[in-house]
Amino acid sequence: MINEPSATAQGPLRTAAYGAVTLMSAADVTGSPHKVATQGSIALSSATGLVGHVLAEKRPGTSS
């Protein structure tokens, strides 16, 4: 059983996860940040556990 974080804790967790992918893309020294961003997006969409549950949750006001 996974303990869901509070609504106030979910926002920073989501922001940190997406921010990590953004930073990885910006720091890519091989010259292909789009590949890093794609791999990061795949990692976020296949995340499991607490982070996976928070990222998979549909937020109000989003179209997806």
C-alpha positions as CSV (number, residue, x, y, z in Angstrom):
1,M,0.0,0.0,0.0
2,I,1.3,3.4,-1.0
3,N,0.7,6.4,1.3
4,E,-0.4,9.2,-0.9
5,P,1.2,12.6,-0.2
6,S,-1.1,15.5,0.6
7,A,-2.3,17.8,-2.2
8,T,0.2,20.4,-1.1
9,A,3.1,17.9,-1.3
10,Q,2.1,16.6,-4.8
11,G,2.7,19.9,-6.6
12,P,6.4,20.2,-5.5
13,L,7.0,16.5,-6.2
14,R,5.6,16.9,-9.7
15,T,7.5,20.1,-10.3
16,A,10.8,18.4,-9.2
17,A,10.3,15.4,-11.5
18,Y,9.6,17.6,-14.5
19,G,12.4,20.0,-13.5
20,A,14.9,17.2,-13.3
21,V,14.2,16.3,-17.0
22,T,14.4,19.9,-18.0
23,L,17.8,20.3,-16.2
24,M,19.1,17.0,-17.8
25,S,18.1,18.4,-21.3
26,A,19.8,21.7,-20.6
27,A,23.0,20.1,-19.3
28,D,23.3,17.6,-22.2
29,V,26.8,18.1,-23.6
30,T,26.5,15.7,-26.5
31,G,24.4,18.1,-28.5
32,S,21.1,16.3,-28.5
33,P,19.0,17.6,-25.7
34,H,15.8,16.4,-27.5
35,K,17.0,12.8,-27.0
36,V,17.5,13.4,-23.3
37,A,14.1,15.1,-23.0
38,T,12.5,12.2,-24.8
39,Q,14.2,9.6,-22.6
40,G,13.2,11.6,-19.5
41,S,9.6,11.8,-20.6
42,I,9.5,8.1,-21.1
43,A,11.0,7.6,-17.7
44,L,8.4,9.9,-16.1
45,S,5.5,8.1,-17.9
46,S,6.8,4.8,-16.7
47,A,7.6,5.8,-13.1
48,T,6.3,3.5,-10.4
49,G,5.7,3.9,-6.7
50,L,4.8,7.1,-5.1
51,V,6.2,9.3,-7.8
52,G,4.5,7.3,-10.5
53,H,1.2,7.6,-8.7
54,V,1.5,11.4,-8.4
55,L,2.6,11.9,-12.0
56,A,-0.2,9.6,-13.4
57,E,-2.9,11.4,-11.5
58,K,-5.0,13.6,-13.7
59,R,-4.9,17.2,-12.4
60,P,-8.0,19.4,-12.7
61,G,-7.8,21.8,-15.6
62,T,-5.5,19.6,-17.8
63,S,-6.7,18.2,-21.1
64,S,-4.8,14.9,-21.0
